[in-house]
Amino acid sequence: MKNKKMLIVALVFSLLSPFAFAQNTRDGVDLFALQNADENAITINQAIDLALENNSSIQIAQKSAQIYDQQVKQYWSYVYPQITLSGSYTRTIHPQEAITSMGKFRMSLDNATSGTAEATLLLWKGGAVSAGIRMGKYHSQSGYLQLNETQNLIKDNVNTLCFGIILSHALIQVQQENLNIAKDHLKEIEQKYKQGLASDLDVLNQKVKVSNTEPSLIQAKNAYEIGLLTLRRVLNKDPQDPLSLKWELKSIFDYEVPDLEELYELAQKNRPELMISELNVKMAKEQVNVAKADHYGSLSAFANATYTGSSNEVIIPMSSYNSSYGTAVGLRLNIPLFEGFRVTSQVRQKELAYEQAVMQAQDTQRNIKIEVKRAWLNLKEAKERINSTGGTIGQARKNLHSTNLRYRNGLASRLDLDDAALLLHDAELQFVQAVHDAYVAFSNLIYAVGKDLK
């Protein structure tokens, strides 16, 4: 009779306990909560800013953009006049003499000086100058787009790294809770053993389970520290420098994934690689025009002034007796008649390079669309996993609590207890992994379209 009453009480308690326990059920999002955050900890955005400021790839990209800016000035130099100044001085050591029927005569004085100043202005070169200027502008634009692409890539890498650190922190919470549950179950089984309701084999099995659970917690803690160490490297910090991360994850659960075609349009407008590939096509076209210009020759204007003088007494004589001056202006036309097919070969090379640039631009466009769709699919899949696993945690907790009560009252076996703990552990692992994957996919999607998504 007494046993029947105990069974009835246990059944009623097990049926009512889920409703009482529901008030204490922790949302799975709390697994990502940061406990005792360091006051000096940095946020993800601060980590990105530090990476952009200190990363050597950014500095290299900035130097490349500056080089391209100087190339623009280089092409403009062909528009301006070219001024040259040249001169020579000759000192006669043993003067040469002319031999005639009347005897020997000295042919030169001791000092001979000459100088020339000339200004040249290129008037026409088959369109090569204007093509070069346009090509320089394209190079400059490409340099800053490459800088933008490098910045976007670093942002995505830092985001992914930080989300990995956050995942490791959440796994620590999951594994710690799993270890605590295993220890609590060990106490329950030991109590049962003292009461003669469990065997020593049950106690031994549970001790082994506790021991097997501890390595997962150790691995999660190590992964967290390794993540912070990698972040130090990205931020160019010493491994011993104090560094910790703090976060407050914005809700991604209610985020509506944009339409795929809309994302394609965003990528078409904002992705730096697409713009760079289009500029490469334009530059390759201009290079064809520059190569063709060698067929037509060039026309330039010039003006020069010359001076010559010689004397035995002074190095630079100034008197009209032993010096002379002259000036001239004119046009200089240079038309190549035959270059051994060199120009024809160069033109063909540039035409092939242009066709190659067009193919690379098309390939870049396809690859970017693949990146966009891959990130889009990963985000949708991760959100579906969040939706399917988010509610499971609460149910698994209720099930574990009910199974605990039933086990205490002899209505459930140790295997039932293990299964309930395993279900909760699996649900939490799947949930935190799904949340991590969703944030990583969202970051990858921002990178894929080249623009922040609200």
C-alpha positions in Angstrom: 0.0 0.0 0.0 2.8 2.3 0.9 4.6 1.6 -2.4 1.4 2.4 -4.3 1.1 5.8 -2.7 4.8 6.5 -3.5 4.2 5.5 -7.1 1.1 7.8 -7.4 2.9 10.7 -5.8 5.9 10.2 -8.1 3.6 10.1 -11.2 1.7 13.3 -10.2 5.0 15.0 -9.4 6.5 14.0 -12.7 3.5 15.3 -14.6 3.4 18.6 -12.8 7.1 19.3 -12.6 7.6 20.3 -16.3 5.2 23.2 -15.7 7.1 24.3 -12.6 10.4 23.8 -14.3 9.3 25.8 -17.4 9.7 28.9 -15.3 13.4 28.1 -14.8 14.1 27.0 -18.3 17.1 28.9 -19.7 16.8 30.0 -23.3 19.5 28.6 -25.6 20.6 32.1 -26.4 21.9 32.4 -22.8 24.6 29.9 -23.7 26.3 32.8 -25.6 26.1 35.2 -22.6 29.4 36.5 -21.5 30.1 36.1 -17.8 32.3 38.6 -15.9 33.4 40.5 -18.9 36.8 42.2 -18.6 36.6 46.0 -18.5 39.4 46.2 -21.0 37.9 43.7 -23.4 37.4 44.8 -27.0 34.3 44.4 -29.1 34.2 42.8 -32.5 34.0 46.2 -34.2 37.0 47.4 -32.2 38.9 44.2 -33.3 38.1 45.0 -36.9 39.3 48.6 -36.5 42.5 47.5 -35.0 43.0 44.9 -37.7 42.4 47.5 -40.4 44.8 49.9 -38.7 47.7 47.4 -38.1 47.4 44.7 -40.7 50.3 44.7 -43.2 48.0 43.7 -46.1 46.2 47.1 -45.7 49.5 49.0 -45.7 50.6 47.1 -48.8 47.3 47.9 -50.6 47.7 51.6 -49.6 51.1 51.6 -51.1 49.8 50.0 -54.3 47.1 52.7 -54.6 49.8 55.4 -54.2 51.9 53.8 -56.9 48.9 53.8 -59.3 48.4 57.5 -58.5 51.9 58.2 -59.5 51.4 56.3 -62.7 48.7 58.8 -63.6 51.2 61.6 -63.3 53.7 59.5 -65.4 51.2 59.3 -68.3 50.4 63.0 -68.1 54.2 63.8 -68.5 53.8 63.0 -72.2 51.5 66.0 -72.6 54.0 68.5 -71.1 57.1 69.8 -73.0 60.3 67.8 -72.5 63.3 70.2 -71.9 66.8 68.9 -72.1 70.2 70.6 -71.6 73.5 69.1 -72.7 77.0 70.4 -73.0 80.6 69.3 -73.4 84.1 70.6 -72.8 87.3 69.3 -74.4 90.9 70.1 -73.4 93.4 69.4 -76.1 96.6 67.8 -74.7 98.4 67.2 -78.0 96.9 69.3 -80.7 96.5 67.7 -84.1 98.2 69.5 -87.0 97.3 69.5 -90.7 100.1 68.9 -93.1 100.1 70.9 -96.4 102.7 71.9 -99.0 103.2 75.1 -97.1 104.0 73.2 -93.8 102.1 72.2 -90.6 99.1 74.1 -89.2 97.4 73.6 -85.8 93.8 72.4 -86.2 92.3 73.1 -82.7 92.7 75.4 -79.8 93.4 74.2 -76.2 89.8 74.7 -74.9 86.6 73.8 -76.8 83.1 74.2 -75.3 79.6 73.5 -76.6 76.1 73.5 -75.2 72.6 72.8 -76.4 69.1 73.5 -74.8 66.1 71.9 -76.5 62.4 71.8 -75.7 60.3 69.1 -77.4 56.5 68.8 -77.3 54.7 65.7 -78.5 51.8 66.8 -80.7 50.5 63.4 -81.9 51.3 59.8 -81.5 48.4 57.9 -82.9 46.2 58.3 -79.8 48.8 56.7 -77.5 49.0 59.7 -75.1 45.3 60.0 -74.5 45.0 56.2 -74.1 47.9 56.2 -71.6 46.2 58.9 -69.5 42.9 57.0 -69.4 44.9 53.8 -68.6 46.6 55.6 -65.7 43.2 56.7 -64.3 41.9 53.2 -64.5 45.0 52.0 -62.6 44.4 54.6 -59.9 40.7 53.5 -59.5 41.8 49.9 -59.5 44.3 50.6 -56.7 41.7 52.0 -54.4 39.2 49.3 -55.2 41.9 46.7 -54.3 42.3 48.5 -51.0 38.6 48.3 -50.4 38.6 44.6 -51.3 41.4 44.0 -48.8 39.5 45.8 -46.1 36.4 43.8 -46.8 38.3 40.6 -46.7 40.0 41.5 -43.4 36.6 42.4 -41.9 35.2 39.0 -42.9 38.2 37.2 -41.5 38.1 39.0 -38.2 34.3 38.4 -38.0 34.7 34.7 -38.6 37.6 34.5 -36.1 35.6 36.3 -33.4 32.5 34.2 -34.0 34.7 31.1 -33.6 35.9 32.5 -30.2 32.3 33.1 -29.2 31.4 29.5 -30.3 34.2 28.2 -28.1 33.0 30.2 -25.2 29.4 28.8 -25.7 30.8 25.3 -25.9 32.6 25.8 -22.6 29.1 26.6 -21.1 27.6 23.5 -22.7 30.4 21.1 -21.7 30.5 22.6 -18.2 26.8 22.0 -17.8 27.2 18.5 -19.2 29.9 17.8 -16.6 27.8 19.2 -13.8 24.9 17.0 -14.8 27.1 14.0 -14.9 28.4 14.8 -11.4 24.9 15.3 -10.1 23.9 12.0 -11.6 26.8 10.4 -9.9 25.7 11.7 -6.5 22.2 10.4 -7.2 23.5 7.0 -8.1 25.8 6.9 -5.1 22.8 7.8 -2.9 20.8 5.0 -4.5 23.8 2.6 -4.0 23.8 3.5 -0.2 20.1 2.7 -0.1 20.7 -0.6 -1.9 18.7 0.5 -4.9 21.7 0.6 -7.3 24.7 -1.6 -8.0 28.3 -0.8 -7.6 28.5 -1.3 -11.4 26.1 1.7 -11.9 28.4 3.8 -9.7 31.5 2.8 -11.6 29.8 3.4 -15.0 28.8 6.9 -13.9 32.3 7.7 -12.7 33.7 6.7 -16.1 31.1 9.0 -17.7 32.2 11.9 -15.5 35.9 11.2 -16.5 35.0 11.0 -20.2 33.1 14.3 -20.0 36.0 16.3 -18.6 38.2 16.2 -21.8 35.5 17.9 -23.9 35.5 20.8 -21.4 39.3 21.0 -21.5 39.3 21.0 -25.3 36.6 23.8 -25.4 38.7 26.0 -23.0 41.8 25.4 -25.1 40.0 26.2 -28.3 38.9 29.5 -26.7 42.4 30.4 -25.8 43.8 29.4 -29.2 41.1 31.6 -30.8 42.3 34.6 -28.7 45.9 33.8 -29.6 45.1 33.8 -33.3 43.2 37.1 -32.8 46.4 38.6 -31.2 48.4 37.6 -34.3 45.8 39.2 -36.6 46.0 42.4 -34.6 49.8 42.3 -34.5 49.9 41.9 -30.8 52.4 39.9 -28.7 51.2 36.5 -27.5 51.6 37.7 -23.9 49.6 40.9 -24.4 46.4 40.9 -22.4 43.4 40.5 -24.7 39.8 39.4 -24.3 36.7 39.8 -26.3 33.3 41.0 -25.3 30.1 40.7 -27.4 26.4 41.3 -27.4 25.1 39.3 -30.3 22.3 41.1 -32.2 19.4 38.9 -32.8 19.6 37.1 -36.1 16.6 34.9 -35.5 14.1 37.4 -36.9 16.3 38.5 -39.8 14.6 38.1 -43.1 17.1 36.8 -45.7 16.8 39.0 -48.8 15.8 37.6 -52.2 18.7 36.1 -54.1 18.2 38.2 -57.2 18.3 41.3 -55.0 21.6 40.1 -53.6 23.0 39.5 -57.1 22.2 43.2 -57.9 23.9 44.4 -54.8 27.0 42.4 -55.6 27.0 43.7 -59.1 27.0 47.3 -57.9 29.2 47.0 -54.8 31.7 44.1 -55.1 35.2 45.6 -55.7 36.4 42.6 -57.7 33.7 43.1 -60.3 34.7 46.8 -60.7 38.3 45.8 -60.9 37.7 43.2 -63.6 35.7 45.8 -65.6 38.6 48.2 -65.3 41.0 45.5 -66.3 39.0 45.1 -69.5 39.2 48.8 -70.2 42.9 48.9 -69.5 43.5 46.0 -71.8 41.6 47.8 -74.5 43.7 50.9 -74.1 46.8 48.9 -74.3 45.7 47.7 -77.7 45.3 51.3 -78.8 48.8 52.2 -77.4 50.3 49.3 -79.3 48.5 50.2 -82.6 49.8 53.8 -82.2 53.3 52.6 -83.2 52.0 51.9 -86.7 51.3 55.6 -87.2 54.5 57.2 -86.0 54.6 60.5 -84.1 54.7 64.2 -84.7 56.5 66.6 -82.3 57.5 70.3 -82.2 60.9 71.4 -81.0 62.9 74.5 -80.3 66.6 74.6 -79.5 69.5 76.9 -78.8 73.2 76.0 -79.4 76.5 77.5 -78.4 80.0 76.6 -79.5 83.3 78.2 -78.5 87.0 77.6 -78.4 90.0 79.4 -76.9 93.6 78.9 -75.6 93.0 81.3 -72.7 89.6 80.6 -71.2 87.3 77.6 -70.9 84.1 79.3 -71.9 84.8 82.2 -74.3 82.1 84.8 -74.6 83.3 87.1 -77.3 82.0 86.8 -80.8 85.5 86.3 -82.1 85.9 82.8 -80.7 82.2 81.8 -79.9 78.9 81.4 -81.8 75.2 81.1 -80.9 72.3 79.6 -82.9 68.5 79.0 -82.4 66.1 76.8 -84.4 62.4 75.7 -84.3 60.7 73.1 -86.3 58.6 69.9 -86.5 59.8 66.4 -86.3 57.9 63.6 -88.0 58.7 60.0 -87.3 57.0 57.3 -89.4 58.1 53.7 -89.1 58.1 52.0 -92.5 59.2 48.5 -91.4 59.9 47.2 -88.0 60.3 43.5 -88.8 56.7 42.8 -87.7 57.5 43.9 -84.2 54.6 46.3 -83.9 52.1 43.8 -85.5 53.2 41.1 -83.0 52.8 43.6 -80.1 49.3 44.5 -81.2 48.3 40.9 -81.4 49.7 40.2 -78.0 47.6 43.1 -76.5 44.5 41.9 -78.4 44.9 38.4 -76.8 45.4 40.0 -73.4 42.2 42.0 -74.0 40.3 38.8 -74.8 41.8 37.2 -71.7 40.7 40.1 -69.6 37.1 39.8 -70.9 37.1 36.1 -70.0 38.5 36.8 -66.6 35.8 39.4 -66.0 33.1 36.9 -67.0 34.7 34.3 -64.7 34.9 36.8 -61.8 31.2 37.5 -62.2 30.3 33.8 -62.2 32.4 33.2 -59.1 30.9 36.1 -57.2 27.4 34.9 -57.9 28.5 31.5 -56.6 29.8 33.1 -53.5 26.6 35.0 -53.0 24.4 32.0 -53.4 26.6 29.8 -51.2 26.5 32.3 -48.3 22.7 32.8 -48.9 22.1 29.0 -48.8 24.3 28.6 -45.7 22.4 31.4 -43.9 19.0 29.9 -44.8 20.1 26.5 -43.7 21.6 27.8 -40.4 18.4 29.7 -39.6 16.3 26.6 -40.3 18.6 24.7 -37.9 18.2 27.4 -35.3 14.4 27.2 -35.6 14.4 23.5 -35.3 16.8 23.3 -32.4 16.0 26.4 -30.4 12.8 25.0 -28.9 14.4 21.5 -28.4 16.6 22.8 -25.6 13.7 23.7 -23.4 12.0 20.4 -24.1 15.2 18.5 -23.4 15.6 20.3 -20.1 12.0 19.4 -19.0 12.6 15.9 -20.1 15.9 15.7 -18.0 14.2 17.2 -15.0 11.3 14.8 -15.2 13.6 11.8 -15.7 15.6 12.9 -12.7 12.4 12.9 -10.5 11.3 9.6 -11.9 14.8 8.1 -11.3 14.7 9.3 -7.7 11.4 7.6 -7.2 12.4 4.4 -8.9 10.3 4.9 -12.1 13.3 5.3 -14.5 16.5 3.5 -15.0 20.0 4.8 -15.1 20.0 4.4 -18.9 16.9 6.6 -19.1 18.8 9.2 -17.1 21.8 9.0 -19.5 19.6 9.2 -22.5 17.9 12.4 -21.2 21.3 14.0 -20.4 22.6 13.1 -23.8 19.5 14.5 -25.5 20.0 17.9 -23.8 23.7 17.9 -24.6 23.1 17.2 -28.3 20.4 19.8 -28.5 22.6 22.5 -27.0 25.6 21.5 -29.2 23.4 21.7 -32.3 21.9 25.0 -31.3 25.2 26.8 -30.5 26.7 25.5 -33.7 23.7 26.6 -35.7 23.8 30.2 -34.2 27.6 30.3 -35.0 27.1 29.1 -38.5 24.3 31.7 -39.0 26.5 34.6 -38.0 29.4 33.4 -40.1 27.1 32.9 -43.1 25.7 36.4 -42.6 29.2 37.9 -42.4 30.2 35.9 -45.6 27.0 37.3 -47.3 28.0 40.8 -46.4 31.4 40.2 -47.9 29.9 38.5 -51.0 27.7 41.4 -51.9 30.3 44.1 -50.9 27.9 46.0 -48.7 26.5 45.9 -45.1 23.1 44.3 -44.9 20.5 45.8 -42.5 
